[in-house]
């Protein structure tokens, strides 16, 4: 039983890799650019940023091409944003047993937050986990960046 508990703890600690640039901060008075659409993490990160007081802007669709099983969209990025948030993700997976008390859905994603003034990546986060724990982790990251 002791070995199983240790194995589970090791597996759970490998689910997220977060880098936050030392001494970096986010100014809630400055606008944030985020990609349009997406799966759940793209939607949630925009909602959580707004709850923290940020103004979140998305690009305007410039062109779209659907052909040969390829879909390509280009969007116009607003010019007056201080931060860019990029999220790449896979579709969520329903995991009722693994995430029974933690949102039922399993997310896999990468998040990057870049300061446009300094051109520094403030946050680099490769994550996977249950929905609710991923949202809590996101809020912990945002709280750390706002406290400085």
C-alpha positions as CSV (number, residue, x, y, z in Angstrom):
1,X,0.0,0.0,0.0
2,X,2.8,2.4,0.8
3,X,4.5,1.8,-2.6
4,X,1.2,2.4,-4.4
5,X,0.7,5.7,-2.6
6,X,4.3,6.8,-3.5
7,X,3.7,5.8,-7.1
8,X,0.5,7.8,-7.3
9,X,2.1,10.9,-5.8
10,X,5.0,10.6,-8.3
11,X,2.6,10.3,-11.2
12,X,0.5,13.3,-10.1
13,X,3.5,15.5,-9.7
14,X,4.5,15.0,-13.3
15,X,1.2,16.3,-14.6
16,X,2.2,20.0,-14.7
17,X,5.4,21.9,-15.5
18,X,5.0,25.6,-14.8
19,X,7.7,28.3,-15.2
20,X,7.0,31.8,-13.9
21,X,9.7,34.4,-14.7
22,X,11.2,35.7,-11.5
23,X,10.0,39.1,-10.5
24,X,7.4,39.2,-13.3
25,X,4.0,40.8,-12.7
26,X,0.8,41.3,-14.6
27,X,-0.9,44.7,-14.5
28,X,-4.7,44.3,-14.5
29,X,-5.2,47.7,-16.0
30,X,-3.5,46.6,-19.3
31,X,-5.4,44.7,-21.9
32,X,-4.7,41.0,-22.8
33,X,-4.9,39.4,-26.2
34,X,-6.1,35.8,-26.4
35,X,-7.0,33.6,-29.3
36,X,-10.6,33.1,-30.3
37,X,-12.5,29.9,-29.8
38,X,-10.8,26.7,-28.7
39,X,-11.6,23.9,-26.3
40,X,-12.3,24.4,-22.6
41,X,-8.9,25.8,-21.4
42,X,-9.0,28.6,-24.0
43,X,-12.5,29.6,-22.8
44,X,-11.7,29.2,-19.1
45,X,-8.5,31.2,-19.3
46,X,-10.3,34.2,-20.8
47,X,-13.0,34.0,-18.2
48,X,-10.6,33.7,-15.3
49,X,-8.5,36.7,-16.6
50,X,-11.7,38.8,-16.7
51,X,-12.6,37.7,-13.2
52,X,-9.1,39.0,-12.1
53,X,-9.9,42.4,-13.6
54,X,-8.2,42.1,-17.0
55,X,-9.8,43.3,-20.3
56,X,-9.5,40.4,-22.7
57,X,-9.5,41.1,-26.4
58,X,-9.7,38.6,-29.2
59,X,-8.7,39.0,-32.8
60,X,-11.0,39.6,-35.7
61,X,-11.2,36.9,-38.3
62,X,-9.4,38.0,-41.5
63,X,-9.6,34.9,-43.6
64,X,-10.6,31.3,-43.5
65,X,-9.7,28.4,-45.8
66,X,-11.3,25.0,-45.6
67,X,-10.1,22.5,-48.2
68,X,-8.4,19.1,-48.5
69,X,-9.3,18.4,-44.8
70,X,-7.3,21.4,-43.7
71,X,-8.8,24.4,-41.9
72,X,-6.7,27.5,-41.7
73,X,-7.8,30.8,-40.1
74,X,-5.9,34.0,-39.8
75,X,-6.9,36.7,-37.4
76,X,-6.1,40.4,-36.9
77,X,-4.4,41.0,-33.6
78,X,-5.5,44.3,-31.9
79,X,-2.6,46.7,-31.6
80,X,-3.0,48.0,-28.1
81,X,-2.5,44.9,-25.9
82,X,0.2,44.5,-23.2
83,X,0.1,40.7,-22.9
84,X,-0.5,37.9,-25.3
85,X,-2.0,34.6,-24.0
86,X,-1.6,31.6,-26.2
87,X,-3.2,28.3,-25.4
88,X,-2.8,25.1,-27.4
89,X,-4.8,22.1,-26.2
90,X,-6.2,18.8,-27.1
91,X,-9.9,18.0,-26.8
92,X,-11.0,17.2,-23.3
93,X,-11.6,13.6,-22.3
94,X,-14.5,12.5,-20.0
95,X,-12.9,10.7,-17.0
96,X,-15.6,10.1,-14.5
97,X,-13.6,7.7,-12.3
98,X,-10.3,9.6,-12.3
99,X,-11.8,13.1,-11.9
100,X,-14.9,12.1,-10.0
101,X,-14.7,14.9,-7.5
102,X,-12.7,17.3,-9.6
103,X,-14.8,18.2,-12.7
104,X,-15.1,14.9,-14.5
105,X,-13.0,16.2,-17.5
106,X,-9.3,15.6,-18.2
107,X,-7.5,18.5,-20.0
108,X,-4.2,18.5,-21.8
109,X,-2.8,21.9,-22.7
110,X,0.1,24.4,-23.1
111,X,-0.2,28.0,-21.9
112,X,2.1,30.9,-22.6
113,X,1.8,34.5,-21.4
114,X,4.1,37.0,-23.0
115,X,4.7,40.6,-22.0
116,X,4.6,42.7,-25.2
117,X,6.7,45.5,-23.8
118,X,9.6,43.4,-22.7
119,X,9.1,40.5,-25.1
120,X,9.6,38.2,-22.2
121,X,7.6,35.0,-21.6
122,X,6.1,35.5,-18.2
123,X,4.5,32.1,-17.9
124,X,5.2,28.8,-19.6
125,X,2.9,26.0,-18.5
126,X,2.6,22.5,-19.9
127,X,-0.3,20.9,-18.1
128,X,-2.7,18.1,-17.9
129,X,-5.2,17.3,-15.2
130,X,-8.8,17.3,-14.1
131,X,-10.8,20.4,-14.9
132,X,-11.2,21.9,-11.5
133,X,-7.6,21.4,-10.4
134,X,-6.4,23.0,-13.6
135,X,-8.6,26.1,-13.0
136,X,-7.3,26.3,-9.4
137,X,-3.7,26.1,-10.7
138,X,-4.4,28.8,-13.2
139,X,-5.8,31.1,-10.4
140,X,-2.8,30.3,-8.2
141,X,-0.5,31.4,-11.1
142,X,-2.5,34.6,-11.7
143,X,-2.6,35.4,-8.0
144,X,1.2,35.0,-7.8
145,X,1.7,37.4,-10.7
146,X,-0.6,40.0,-9.3
147,X,0.9,40.0,-5.8
148,X,4.2,41.5,-6.7
